[in-house]
Amino acid sequence: MSAVQTNVNEVLDKSERSTISLVEEPPSTGRSGSQLLILVERKEDWASYLPSESLMLAQDYLEHSDDLPGRTQVINLCRNYKYLGQGYYCSLLAEARGHKVFPSVRIISELSRKALYGVGLDDLERTLERALANHPYGNTEAFTLSLYFGKATIESLQEIGRQLFEAFPCPILLVEFRRGETWQIAGIKPGALHKLRDEQQHVFANALDAFNRRTWRQPASKRMARYDLAILQDPAEALPPSNSLALERFIETGKQLGIDVELIEKKTMRAWQNSTRCSFARLPA
């Protein structure tokens, strides 16, 4: 028995056993072999939404071992992701099983590190000032923005919402903005499904539906490539180290070698890292 499964069993022993199973067996796989799982802690957390074969209690997911395919996407909607809690272990076990999970353990950890909040956000101050010019929040000292799979509840802040979700892919995010000399992100924390109000539930349902369709539609080349390689570029740079012809040759050579080469910018670097589960390294000069 693995160390992860041992710790999971300890959590299950300490928590109240559920007598309700939303599904008798794990949801069946589709024709493509892919599978979606939506995890909730309690049946009533999903009471406001339509029934779904993808729904599963968190405890059921923790107790299943080898009966779920590797190409499974898990949306972890547990009530919280506290360290060593049920939500945390759902993400940890999902990664151990090779499932793609939102949020990942790394994102859960990073959401507690305030130094990372502004990473990857393009010109936050000017973007906020422009977006809030004709909004009541523009005259406030602080406000909280709710994000559902990156979908902002304030239309003019949609671009910031997209960037934040790319940096911190978590189903529900609560982002606190505070104005000092400039606008700053004062805090980011995961939201909870069971705390959403009626109008928020509608936005969440639409965002989940759109996100699910988008995440399964990956280009075939990305699925077939043996490796992923990102080349960081600045299209506005006057004297780039590599011209467009050289970059095109990089991409073409990568295809021949089974490497999916993608040109990225600073603002999309975190999103690429999250989607490929890779780390970046600085090459020596």
N, C-alpha and C positions, 0 to 999 in steps of 0.2 A: 504494500500500500504506500502511495506517495506521501510526502510530507504535506502537500497541499490538501489531499483528500483526508488525511488524519486531522488536520486543523478544521476542515469543513465539518467533519463528523462531530467535533467538539462543539462547534457553533450550533449544530442541529440538536445536540443533546440538551443545550442550555435554553433553546427557544421552544415556544409552544408548538406542538405538532399540529399541523393542519389536517382537518378531517374532510376537507373539500379538495378535490382534484379537478382542475379546469379541463384537463384532457386525460383520458385514461392511458394514452400512450403518447410519446412525443409526436408532434405534428408530422404528417407525411411529407416527403420531399417532392418537389416539383419535377417537371420533365427534365429540367436542366441539371437536376441533382442538387440544387441550392435549396436552402431552407431558412426561414425567418422565425425567430423566437422573440416574443415580447414577455419579459419577466416582470411580475408584480409580486409584492409580498402578500397581499390579501385580495380575495376575490372582489370585495367591495371597492377596491381602488380602480377597477375597470367598469364599475356599474354604470357610469354615464356614457359608455361607448358601446358600439355594436359588438356582438359576440365575434370572436375570431379564433380560427383553428390554430393560429400562431401563439395564442396566449398560454402561458405556463406559470404556475406558482414558483417562486424562487426556491422554495424547499424541494419541490419536485426536480428542478434543474440540478440542484446540488446533489441529489440522491441518484440521478441517472449517471451511468458511467460510460459505456461503450456503444450505446444505442443511438447516438446522434452522429450524423455525417460530419466530416471535416469542414466542408464548405457550408458552414452555418453562420448566419449573421444574428447576433444577439443584441437586442435593445434592452438594456438593464434599467428598469423603471422602479427599482426598489426605493423605499422611502428615504434612505440616506446611504451614504457610501463611507461611513465611519470605519476607520482602520480596524480590521478583524471582525467587522460586523457582517451581516448577511449580504448586503449589497456589495461590499468590498470583495467577499469571497466568490460571489457570482462572477464578477469580472475576472478575478484571479483564476478561477477554475476554467472559465471560458478560454482564456489565453493558453492555459495548460492543455486544453483539448484541441487547440488549433482553430478556435472559432474567432470570427471578427466581432469584437464587442464594443459597444458604446455605452458608457465611457470605458476606456482602457484603464488599467491600473496606473499607468504613467500619468494619464490625464487627471485621475483622482488625486494623485500626489501633487501634480503641478498646480492644481487649483488652490492649494494651500500655501503656495509660494508667491507672495505679492510682487516680488522682484520681476516675475515673468509676465505680469498682467499686460504691460505695454508692448511686449515683443511682437513684431510682425504687423503692428497696426500703423498704417500709413497716415502720417500727419494728423494725429488724433485731434489736436486742438482746433485746427482750421476746419476739419470735417465737422466737428460738433458745432462750432460757431455757425457754420453755413446751414447745417441741417436744422438747428433750433432757432433760426432767425425769426420765423413766423410761428413758433410753437410756444405755448405757455411755459414749458420747461426752460426756455431760454432766459427767463427772468428769475429763475430759482438758483439756489446755491447747491442743490443736490437733487438727484432723482435716481430711481431704479428702473432699468430697462429689462423686460422679460424677453427671453429668446427661446424659441421652440425649434430645435434642429436648425438654428441660425436665422429663423424667421422672426423679424422684429415686430413688436406690437405698434411701433411708430414707423410709418412708412419712410419718412425722410432719414431714418437711421438704419435702413436696411443694409446699406453697404458696410457700416460698422458691424452690424450683426453678423453678416457673412464672414468678415475677417475674424471676428471673435470665435465663431464656430469652427473655422478652419484651424485656428490656433488651439482651441479647447473643445474638441468635438464631444459634447455632452448633450443628451436629449433636451434637458431644460436648464437654462442658465439664468441667474439673476445677477445683473451687472449694475453695480452702484457707481454712478458718476458724481464727482464732487468738484466744485469750482473754487480754486484758490486764486493764484495769479493766472493760472490757466486751468482748463478742464483736465482732470485726471481720473483714472479708474481707481476708485477707493477700495473696491472689493468685487470679487466674482465668486459665486458659490452655486452649487447645483440646486435646482428647484425640485419640488416634490409633486408628483402627479395628483395625489389625493388632496392637495391643498389648492388646486386650481378652481377658480370661480367659473360660473356658467359660460361667460363670454370668452374666457381663456381656454376652456375645454374645446370650444369650436375651432379656435386658432390652432391649438395643439393637434387636433385630429387631422386637419388639413395639412399641417406641416409634416406630420408623421407619414401620411399617405404619399406626399410628394417626395419625401426623403427616401422612402422604401423603393419607389419606382426608380429614383435616380441612382441609388447605390448598387442596384443589381445590373444596371446597364453600363457595364464597363467595356471599353473597346477590346476586341479580341486580341489585339497585339499585346496588351498589357497582361492578359491572362496567359499567353503562350510564351512570353519572354522569360529566359532563364534568370536574367538580372535586370534591375532598374538602375539607371544612371541619370542623375540630374546635373545640368550645367547651369550655374548661376550667372545670369547676365543682367546688364543694365542697358535697355534699348536706347536710353537717352545719353549714354556715355559718349563723349566726343572722340576719344581715342581708345576704343575697346581693345583688350589683349588679343581677341580673335574676331575676325570679320565674319560676315554672314556666310560667305562661301565655306570657310573653315568649319563653322558650326554645322552647316548642311552635310559636310563630309563626315563629321563626327556621328551625326544621326544615321547616315547611310551605312557607315562602317559598323555601327552598333547593331543594325538590323541583320547584317551578314553574320555577326557573331552571337546572335540571340540575346542582345542587350537592348532594352527599351530605353532610348535616350530621350530626355525631355528637357526643353529649355524652360527655366523657371526664373522668376524675379524674387527680390527680397520679400515682397508682400505675400507671395505664395509658397515660400520656402517651408514654413511650418505645416501647411496643408499637405505638401508633398511628403514630408517626413511622416506625418500621421498616417497617410494612406499606404505607405510602403513599409512601415515599421522599421525604418532605417535611422541611422545617425549620420551626422555630417562630420567630415574631417577637413581640417585646413591643410592644404598641400604646401610643402616647403617652397619658398621663393627660389 
